Amino acid sequence: MKKFKLINIFVFLLISIIPLQSCTFFYGETTSLTYEDMFESLWKDYNETYALFEVRGVDWNEQYQKCKPQISNDMTDKEFFEVLKNLLYPLKDSHVYVKTPFGSLNAGEDNVTPDNFSLTEVCNQYIENPKKCGNNIITYGTLKTDNEIGYIHVAAFSSGQTGINQKQDWAGDIDIALEELKDTRYMILDVRGNRGGLTGNVTRISGRFCSENKVYAISRTKDGTGKNDFGSGVELEIKKNGSWQYTKPVILLTNAQTMSAGEEFSMAMKSQPHVIQVGNHTCGVFSLALERCLVNGWKYSVSVQKVTDPDGNTPEGKGIVPSAENLILNPSVDQDLQMLRAIELCK
C-alpha cells in the first residue's frame, strides 16, 4: 500500500470549517432549475459517490422511493429543503450537509445533544496558570493540586483557512508546551470538542507522543460508481518526530464532539501502549467530504471514503470508544467527571 503523502493532507478537512465561497462547478450535467431535476441530480451523485451506505445501514433506493413522491415543481425552496432533510437524515453522518441562503442541515448533528464540556471551567478549576500557544489552539499547564500531572488541550487540527496555500505551521508549537511539561510524570491530553482539521497537523502533534511507529488506519476512496468501487488503501501511520517523545503515561480525553481529524488523532494515540482513553465515544465520522453545488447554488457534501483499522474494522458511526470502566459522561460543565477520572488514573 502507498504511504500517506503530505501533499495530500489538505483534503482531510473538517467540513464544518470549509468557507462558503461561490460555486466553481456543478455536479454532473447541468440540470434545469426544477426541484425534480435537482432532486434527481443530488440523489444520483450520492448513489454513485457516497461510500458509506452499508456502514450506515441505509438503503438508498428505498430513500428515493420514500422521498421522490414528496417533490413537485410548484413547491417552495423551504419545502424542497424539508424533503432533503428526509432524504439525508437517516445517514446520521456529520460530514453530510446542505447549505442554503436561509439555513442549513447536518445529517449527523442536528438531532444530537452536545456533550457537556467547557475548557474555561477546566482551566478555572484544575489548571495552574494555563498558557496558550499555536494560534491559541493549544492550551497547557499543570494541575493545581499536583504539578507532576501535565495538561494539554488541542482545540482543533486547523487554524483559519485550510486551502492548500494556507500556512498551518502553528502545530509546531506543541514543542513549546511539551518543553515546559517535560518533567511531569503524567499527561492529560484533551481533544474534547476538537472538530478536526488537517491530517498533517495530526501527524505533527501525535508524533511527539509516539513510542513506536505504527499504522493505525487505512483509508480507501471511492473510484467508481459501484457500491464496492474503492481505490487501493492508503496507510495512516503515527511516527516519532521531534528530538524526544513524551512516552510517560498519557490519558486521552474524548467526547462525542471529537470529530473527523480529531478522531484520526484518537486512533493514532490509542495505538500506543502508554495511552488510555477516557470520556465519551468520539463522533464517528472519518471520511473526506467533498463539497458540491446544485444548479441553484445550494452547497452539499458527500462522504467518499471508508476508513478502517488495520484489521478491517470500521469505526464509522460508532466512533473511538473507551473501555467500559473509562466510558464516562459529564452531567454538566460544572461537574467534569471525565477530568476527575483522568486525574484518578494518574494518581
C-alpha positions as a printed NumPy array, in Angstrom:
array([[  0.   ,   0.   ,   0.   ],
       [  1.134,   3.536,  -0.639],
       [  2.267,   5.545,   2.34 ],
       [  0.301,   8.639,   3.13 ],
       [  1.864,  11.657,   1.408],
       [  1.928,  15.077,   2.984],
       [  0.984,  16.608,  -0.362],
       [ -2.467,  15.137,   0.137],
       [ -3.12 ,  16.252,   3.669],
       [ -5.053,  19.357,   2.74 ],
       [ -8.017,  17.271,   1.632],
       [ -8.706,  15.938,   5.13 ],
       [-10.857,  18.874,   6.128],
       [-13.468,  19.054,   8.791],
       [-16.31 ,  20.123,   6.571],
       [-17.81 ,  22.48 ,   9.122],
       [-14.878,  24.87 ,   8.671],
       [-14.842,  24.909,   4.858],
       [-15.574,  28.533,   3.893],
       [-18.681,  29.404,   1.921],
       [-17.38 ,  30.603,  -1.413],
       [-19.071,  30.934,  -4.772],
       [-19.632,  27.613,  -6.524],
       [-16.974,  26.9  ,  -9.093],
       [-18.589,  23.837, -10.635],
       [-21.819,  21.882, -10.767],
       [-22.103,  18.15 , -10.242],
       [-22.511,  16.176, -13.476],
       [-24.635,  17.524, -16.266],
       [-26.164,  20.96 , -15.923],
       [-29.78 ,  20.442, -14.965],
       [-32.718,  22.75 , -15.313],
       [-33.735,  24.772, -12.297],
       [-36.594,  22.484, -11.288],
       [-36.966,  20.724,  -7.977],
       [-37.442,  17.356,  -9.641],
       [-34.224,  17.692, -11.617],
       [-32.238,  18.96 ,  -8.632],
       [-33.507,  16.083,  -6.502],
       [-32.53 ,  13.576,  -9.194],
       [-29.088,  15.173,  -9.533],
       [-28.341,  15.076,  -5.816],
       [-29.699,  11.548,  -5.343],
       [-27.651,  10.278,  -8.301],
       [-24.473,  11.92 ,  -7.012],
       [-24.864,  10.18 ,  -3.653],
       [-25.805,   6.911,  -5.325],
       [-22.554,   6.896,  -7.295],
       [-20.066,   8.514,  -4.912],
       [-21.211,   8.146,  -1.271],
       [-19.02 ,   5.499,   0.355],
       [-20.911,   4.515,   3.478],
       [-24.438,   3.283,   2.71 ],
       [-23.712,  -0.22 ,   4.012],
       [-21.783,   1.044,   7.03 ],
       [-24.602,   3.461,   7.87 ],
       [-27.289,   0.846,   7.216],
       [-29.225,   2.937,   4.691],
       [-31.   ,   1.589,   1.593],
       [-30.545,   4.5  ,  -0.807],
       [-33.069,   3.177,  -3.333],
       [-35.622,   2.953,  -0.558],
       [-34.876,   6.557,   0.364],
       [-35.564,   7.521,  -3.245],
       [-38.923,   5.745,  -3.204],
       [-39.9  ,   7.494,   0.036],
       [-38.803,  10.993,  -0.882],
       [-39.318,  11.357,  -4.625],
       [-43.151,  11.482,  -4.334],
       [-42.717,  14.465,  -1.981],
       [-41.163,  16.535,  -4.798],
       [-43.192,  18.805,  -7.055],
       [-42.089,  21.678,  -9.235],
       [-44.615,  24.052,  -7.688],
       [-43.187,  23.655,  -4.156],
       [-41.146,  26.355,  -2.411],
       [-37.418,  26.343,  -1.652],
       [-38.134,  25.692,   2.018],
       [-40.421,  22.781,   1.206],
       [-37.729,  21.313,  -1.048],
       [-35.221,  21.763,   1.789],
       [-37.503,  19.76 ,   4.121],
       [-37.547,  16.879,   1.627],
       [-33.749,  16.883,   1.566],
       [-33.794,  16.552,   5.345],
       [-35.993,  13.456,   4.995],
       [-33.593,  12.092,   2.384],
       [-30.315,  12.701,   4.214],
       [-31.052,  12.478,   7.947],
       [-31.134,   8.639,   8.001],
       [-27.407,   8.661,   7.106],
       [-26.645,  10.163,  10.545],
       [-23.354,  11.363,   9.05 ],
       [-21.934,  14.626,  10.42 ],
       [-19.938,  15.063,   7.206],
       [-23.182,  15.314,   5.222],
       [-24.728,  18.761,   5.   ],
       [-26.759,  21.1  ,   2.796],
       [-26.237,  24.867,   2.967],
       [-28.808,  27.307,   1.635],
       [-29.242,  31.087,   1.907],
       [-31.899,  30.601,   4.604],
       [-30.473,  27.742,   6.636],
       [-28.524,  24.515,   6.662],
       [-28.897,  20.904,   7.667],
       [-26.378,  18.459,   9.059],
       [-27.358,  14.804,   8.846],
       [-25.406,  13.826,  11.936],
       [-25.523,  16.739,  14.332],
       [-28.949,  18.325,  14.061],
       [-30.565,  15.886,  16.493],
       [-27.608,  15.151,  18.797],
       [-27.236,  16.721,  22.238],
       [-23.693,  18.034,  22.701],
       [-21.557,  16.6  ,  25.485],
       [-21.074,  18.87 ,  28.463],
       [-17.569,  20.296,  28.297],
       [-16.057,  23.703,  28.981],
       [-12.361,  24.418,  28.545],
       [-12.862,  27.602,  30.559],
       [-14.201,  25.609,  33.502],
       [-11.38 ,  23.071,  33.243],
       [ -8.807,  25.854,  33.374],
       [-10.573,  27.659,  36.216],
       [-10.995,  24.565,  38.359],
       [ -7.952,  22.441,  37.635],
       [ -5.067,  24.149,  35.799],
       [ -2.385,  26.303,  37.415],
       [ -1.705,  29.411,  35.316],
       [ -2.854,  27.959,  31.965],
       [ -0.961,  29.165,  28.898],
       [ -1.768,  29.143,  25.183],
       [  0.275,  28.688,  22.026],
       [ -0.282,  27.592,  18.429],
       [ -2.603,  30.472,  17.476],
       [ -4.4  ,  29.873,  20.791],
       [ -5.389,  26.378,  19.694],
       [ -3.178,  24.672,  22.277],
       [ -3.844,  25.265,  25.993],
       [ -1.435,  23.793,  28.523],
       [ -0.279,  23.791,  32.126],
       [ -0.032,  21.609,  35.218],
       [ -2.69 ,  20.69 ,  37.736],
       [ -3.225,  22.998,  40.694],
       [ -3.182,  20.019,  43.046],
       [ -0.216,  18.184,  41.515],
       [  2.43 ,  19.776,  39.303],
       [  3.613,  16.342,  38.211],
       [  0.451,  15.983,  36.116],
       [  0.531,  17.959,  32.873],
       [ -2.48 ,  19.058,  30.837],
       [ -2.723,  19.87 ,  27.128],
       [ -5.924,  20.691,  25.259],
       [ -5.875,  20.771,  21.457],
       [ -8.991,  22.592,  20.232],
       [ -8.676,  21.759,  16.505],
       [ -6.291,  20.453,  13.874],
       [ -6.558,  23.512,  11.668],
       [ -6.265,  27.244,  12.08 ],
       [ -8.135,  29.695,   9.864],
       [ -8.478,  28.799,   6.2  ],
       [ -7.479,  25.267,   5.212],
       [ -6.728,  25.586,   1.494],
       [ -3.537,  24.175,   0.007],
       [ -1.792,  27.557,   0.173],
       [ -2.689,  28.312,   3.78 ],
       [  0.058,  28.131,   6.399],
       [ -0.547,  25.612,   9.168],
       [  2.773,  25.818,  10.99 ],
       [  1.023,  26.519,  14.31 ],
       [  1.059,  22.793,  15.153],
       [  4.807,  23.009,  15.689],
       [  4.071,  24.937,  18.879],
       [  3.269,  21.62 ,  20.548],
       [  7.032,  21.65 ,  21.142],
       [  6.655,  24.75 ,  23.341],
       [  4.055,  23.075,  25.54 ],
       [  5.972,  19.82 ,  25.841],
       [  9.256,  21.509,  26.703],
       [  7.564,  23.223,  29.635],
       [  5.861,  19.98 ,  30.707],
       [  8.694,  17.537,  30.055],
       [  9.331,  16.93 ,  33.767],
       [  5.762,  15.87 ,  34.519],
       [  5.129,  12.216,  35.275],
       [  1.702,  12.019,  33.622],
       [ -0.085,  13.876,  30.831],
       [ -3.792,  14.528,  30.347],
       [ -4.197,  15.123,  26.612],
       [ -7.633,  16.593,  25.953],
       [ -9.265,  16.667,  22.49 ],
       [-12.855,  17.096,  23.645],
       [-14.701,  19.437,  21.304],
       [-11.994,  19.062,  18.639],
       [-13.923,  19.093,  15.354],
       [-10.962,  18.178,  13.185],
       [ -8.822,  19.771,  10.521],
       [ -5.779,  18.526,   8.634],
       [ -4.036,  15.174,   8.782],
       [ -0.632,  16.837,   8.614],
       [ -1.316,  18.513,  11.958],
       [ -2.48 ,  15.203,  13.408],
       [  0.817,  13.674,  12.317],
       [  2.85 ,  16.572,  13.689],
       [  1.274,  16.535,  17.157],
       [  0.721,  12.797,  17.633],
       [  4.335,  12.1  ,  16.687],
       [  5.523,  13.909,  19.805],
       [  3.705,  11.274,  21.906],
       [  4.764,   8.283,  19.799],
       [  6.64 ,   5.408,  21.435],
       [  6.522,   3.165,  18.369],
       [  5.808,   3.925,  14.723],
       [  2.595,   2.171,  13.815],
       [ -0.052,   2.06 ,  11.075],
       [ -3.318,   2.838,  12.831],
       [ -5.808,   3.22 ,   9.969],
       [ -6.334,   2.527,   6.281],
       [ -8.356,   4.854,   4.075],
       [ -9.986,   3.81 ,   0.804],
       [-11.624,   6.314,  -1.542],
       [-14.472,   5.658,  -3.949],
       [-13.135,   5.486,  -7.504],
       [-16.182,   4.237,  -9.411],
       [-19.977,   4.311,  -9.445],
       [-20.48 ,   0.826,  -7.979],
       [-21.065,   0.46 ,  -4.256],
       [-17.837,  -1.522,  -3.843],
       [-15.681,   0.533,  -6.188],
       [-12.818,   1.681,  -3.961],
       [ -9.224,   2.519,  -4.744],
       [ -6.241,   0.888,  -3.07 ],
       [ -5.813,   1.603,   0.602],
       [ -3.674,   4.419,   1.943],
       [ -1.98 ,   3.765,   5.276],
       [ -2.15 ,   6.35 ,   8.037],
       [  0.786,   5.984,  10.397],
       [  1.812,   7.571,  13.66 ],
       [  5.546,   8.345,  13.519],
       [  8.025,   9.704,  16.007],
       [  9.036,  13.305,  15.479],
       [ 10.907,  15.893,  17.45 ],
       [ 14.149,  15.434,  19.38 ],
       [ 12.318,  13.41 ,  22.043],
       [  8.874,  11.916,  22.609],
       [  6.599,  12.052,  25.635],
       [  6.129,   8.343,  26.372],
       [  5.17 ,   8.545,  30.026],
       [  1.522,   7.665,  30.82 ],
       [ -0.978,   9.697,  28.776],
       [ -4.707,   9.959,  29.477],
       [ -6.576,  10.871,  26.284],
       [ -9.866,  12.704,  26.913],
       [-12.532,  12.497,  24.173],
       [-16.237,  13.206,  23.752],
       [-18.919,  12.996,  21.068],
       [-17.798,  16.357,  19.695],
       [-14.347,  14.92 ,  18.959],
       [-14.745,  14.628,  15.202],
       [-13.027,  13.872,  11.907],
       [ -9.284,  14.558,  12.227],
       [ -9.85 ,  14.665,  15.992],
       [-10.9  ,  11.037,  15.741],
       [ -7.984,  10.233,  13.476],
       [ -5.754,  11.629,  16.222],
       [ -7.583,   9.474,  18.77 ],
       [ -6.98 ,   6.368,  16.667],
       [ -3.303,   7.244,  16.352],
       [ -2.901,   7.831,  20.081],
       [ -4.786,   4.679,  21.097],
       [ -2.358,   2.609,  19.042],
       [  0.327,   3.483,  21.607],
       [  0.806,   1.273,  24.696],
       [  1.19 ,   4.175,  27.145],
       [ -2.152,   5.834,  26.251],
       [ -5.546,   5.279,  27.945],
       [ -8.752,   6.832,  26.552],
       [-11.263,   8.345,  28.984],
       [-14.602,  10.066,  28.357],
       [-17.324,   9.528,  25.79 ],
       [-17.022,   7.845,  22.408],
       [-15.982,  10.105,  19.555],
       [-18.433,  11.262,  16.885],
       [-17.829,   8.505,  14.314],
       [-17.113,  10.48 ,  11.116],
       [-13.838,   9.74 ,   9.366],
       [-14.368,  10.208,   5.633],
       [-13.199,  13.052,   3.447],
       [-16.281,  15.061,   2.468],
       [-16.38 ,  16.583,  -0.999],
       [-18.437,  19.729,  -1.397],
       [-20.739,  20.02 ,  -4.407],
       [-23.187,  22.574,  -5.815],
       [-26.727,  22.17 ,  -7.022],
       [-27.659,  24.245, -10.045],
       [-29.479,  26.729,  -7.775],
       [-26.244,  27.403,  -5.856],
       [-27.022,  25.374,  -2.744],
       [-23.999,  23.506,  -1.404],
       [-23.957,  19.94 ,  -0.164],
       [-21.298,  17.419,   0.795],
       [-20.679,  13.743,   0.059],
       [-18.548,  11.357,   2.154],
       [-16.36 ,   9.472,  -0.303],
       [-14.07 ,   7.336,   1.855],
       [-14.183,   4.277,   4.055],
       [-11.683,   4.261,   6.918],
       [-10.845,   1.085,   8.836],
       [ -8.33 ,  -0.005,  11.399],
       [ -5.543,  -2.318,  10.145],
       [ -7.757,  -5.351,  10.898],
       [-10.533,  -4.047,   8.633],
       [-12.913,  -2.853,  11.354],
       [-14.606,   0.481,  10.654],
       [-15.259,   2.962,  13.478],
       [-17.575,   4.978,  11.211],
       [-20.83 ,   5.652,  13.026],
       [-19.544,   4.183,  16.293],
       [-16.522,   6.344,  16.987],
       [-13.485,   5.509,  19.09 ],
       [-14.807,   4.082,  22.352],
       [-13.072,   3.956,  25.754],
       [-13.06 ,   0.768,  27.769],
       [-16.183,   0.226,  29.87 ],
       [-14.623,   1.446,  33.118],
       [-13.496,   4.675,  31.43 ],
       [-16.665,   5.38 ,  29.423],
       [-17.948,   8.411,  31.331],
       [-20.488,  11.144,  30.57 ],
       [-20.455,  14.586,  32.131],
       [-23.705,  15.59 ,  33.849],
       [-22.851,  19.302,  33.46 ],
       [-19.98 ,  21.619,  32.595],
       [-19.621,  22.334,  36.324],
       [-19.044,  18.678,  37.17 ],
       [-16.349,  17.286,  34.863],
       [-16.38 ,  13.592,  35.774],
       [-14.196,  12.811,  32.766],
       [-11.448,  15.118,  34.038],
       [-11.771,  13.679,  37.541],
       [-11.386,  10.142,  36.178],
       [ -8.273,  11.202,  34.26 ],
       [ -6.769,  12.651,  37.442],
       [ -7.68 ,   9.497,  39.355],
       [ -5.862,   7.332,  36.794],
       [ -2.774,   9.499,  37.052],
       [ -2.694,   9.012,  40.811]])
